[in-house]
Amino acid sequence: MTAEAPADRGAALAPVAPAAIVRVLVRPLTKILNPLMVRLASRRFFPMAQIHHIGRRSGKAYVTPTSAHDAATCC
């Protein structure tokens, strides 16, 4: 048993702002690198794949690059 107060059990955590390195470096790189990765992901010998999906609310088509491995040769 833990000694937590009853009011703390269902309390939601406050949102945390992203770190400065994420705001300054990672987000701009993501805007540049994601389109490049989408183009490379369709190559035969590149270990990436594309996930095509439709936004639930907007109906907009999205393409997400992701890592992919052949199950027979993986690990």
SEDRENMI-183011 format. One record per atom (N, C-alpha, C): y, x, z. Coordinates in steps of 0.1 Angstrom, whole numbers, padded with zeros to 4 digits, always signed. Atoms other than C-alpha are relative to their C-alpha. Example, Ala and Ser with C-alpha at 12.3 -4.5 7.8 and 13.67 -1.06 7.14 Angstrom:
2
-0012+0009+0000;-0045+0123+0078;+0012+0009+0000;-0011-0009+0000;-0011+0137+0071;+0011-0008+0008;
//
This chain:
75
-0012+0008+0000;+0000+0000+0000;+0012+0009+0000;-0012-0007+0000;+0035+0011-0007;+0010-0007+0009;-0010+0006-0009;+0065+0005+0015;+0013-0003-0008;-0012+0004+0007;+0089-0009-0011;+0005-0014+0004;-0006+0013-0004;+0113-0037-0004;-0004-0011-0010;+0003+0011+0009;+0105-0071-0019;+0010-0002-0012;-0010+0002+0010;+0138-0071-0038;-0002+0011-0011;+0001-0011+0009;+0129-0038-0056;-0012-0002-0010;+0012+0002+0009;+0096-0051-0072;+0003-0004-0014;-0003+0006+0014;+0111-0071-0101;+0013+0005-0005;-0013-0005+0005;+0144-0052-0105;-0002+0008-0013;+0000-0007+0013;+0151-0040-0140;+0008+0013+0001;-0007-0013+0000;+0161-0004-0146;+0013-0001-0009;-0012-0001+0008;+0196+0003-0159;-0002+0008-0012;+0002-0008+0012;+0198+0015-0194;+0006+0014+0001;-0005-0014-0001;+0203+0053-0198;+0005+0004-0014;-0006-0004+0012;+0226+0067-0225;-0008+0012-0005;+0007-0012+0005;+0210+0093-0249;+0007+0013+0004;-0005-0014-0003;+0214+0130-0241;+0010+0004-0011;-0010-0005+0010;+0243+0148-0258;-0007+0007-0012;+0007-0007+0012;+0218+0169-0280;-0005-0011-0010;+0005+0011+0008;+0204+0136-0293;+0012-0006-0008;-0012+0006+0006;+0239+0122-0301;+0006+0009-0011;-0007-0010+0009;+0252+0154-0317;-0009+0005-0011;+0009-0007+0009;+0222+0169-0334;-0011-0009-0007;+0012+0007+0004;+0192+0146-0337;+0003-0012-0009;-0004+0012+0008;+0208+0114-0350;+0005+0004-0014;-0005-0003+0014;+0227+0130-0379;-0012+0006-0008;+0011-0005+0008;+0196+0150-0389;-0010-0010-0004;+0009+0011+0003;+0175+0119-0388;+0005-0008-0013;-0006+0007+0012;+0199+0102-0413;-0002+0008-0013;+0002-0009+0011;+0195+0132-0436;-0015+0002-0004;+0014-0004+0003;+0158+0140-0432;-0009-0012-0003;+0009+0011+0003;+0142+0105-0432;-0001-0003-0015;+0002+0003+0014;+0150+0098-0468;-0008+0011-0008;+0007-0011+0005;+0137+0133-0477;-0015-0002+0003;+0014+0001-0005;+0105+0127-0457;-0007-0012-0007;+0006+0011+0007;+0100+0093-0474;-0004+0004-0014;+0003-0005+0014;+0101+0110-0508;-0012+0009+0000;+0011-0009-0001;+0077+0137-0497;-0013-0006+0005;+0012+0007-0006;+0053+0113-0479;-0009-0005-0011;+0008+0005+0010;+0041+0100-0512;-0007+0010-0008;+0006-0011+0007;+0029+0134-0524;-0015+0001+0004;+0014+0000-0003;-0008+0140-0526;-0005+0010+0011;+0005-0010-0010;-0012+0172-0505;+0010+0001+0012;-0009+0000-0011;+0016+0164-0480;-0005-0008+0011;+0006+0008-0011;+0003+0153-0446;+0008-0011+0006;-0009+0011-0005;+0026+0123-0444;-0004-0013-0008;+0003+0013+0006;+0022+0086-0452;+0013-0009+0001;-0011+0009-0001;+0046+0057-0457;-0005-0013+0006;+0003+0013-0005;+0045+0025-0437;+0011-0009-0006;-0010+0010+0006;+0062-0004-0457;-0001-0012+0009;-0001+0012-0008;+0073-0033-0435;+0013-0008-0002;-0011+0009+0002;+0097-0062-0435;+0006-0003+0014;-0006+0003-0013;+0122-0067-0407;-0002-0015+0004;+0004+0013-0005;+0112-0097-0386;+0012-0010-0001;-0012+0008+0000;+0148-0111-0383;+0008+0001-0012;-0009-0002+0012;+0167-0096-0412;-0007-0003-0013;+0007+0001+0013;+0139-0098-0438;+0002+0012-0009;-0002-0012+0008;+0150-0064-0450;-0013+0009-0001;+0012-0008+0002;+0123-0041-0464;+0003+0014+0005;-0002-0013-0006;+0119-0008-0445;-0012+0009-0005;+0010-0010+0002;+0099+0024-0453;+0001+0010+0011;+0000-0010-0012;+0089+0046-0423;-0009+0011-0003;+0009-0011+0002;+0075+0081-0429;-0007+0003+0014;+0008-0002-0012;+0047+0089-0405;-0010+0011-0003;+0010-0011+0002;+0021+0117-0400;-0013-0007-0003;+0013+0005+0003;-0013+0111-0415;-0010+0011-0002;+0011-0009+0002;-0046+0129-0415;-0013-0007-0005;+0012+0006+0005;-0079+0124-0432;-0010+0000+0012;+0009+0001-0011;-0104+0112-0406;-0012+0009-0001;+0011-0009+0002;-0132+0133-0421;+0003+0014+0004;-0003-0014-0002;-0114+0166-0417;+0010+0002+0012;-0009-0001-0012;-0092+0158-0387;-0006+0006+0012;+0003-0006-0013;-0094+0178-0355;-0013+0007+0000;
//
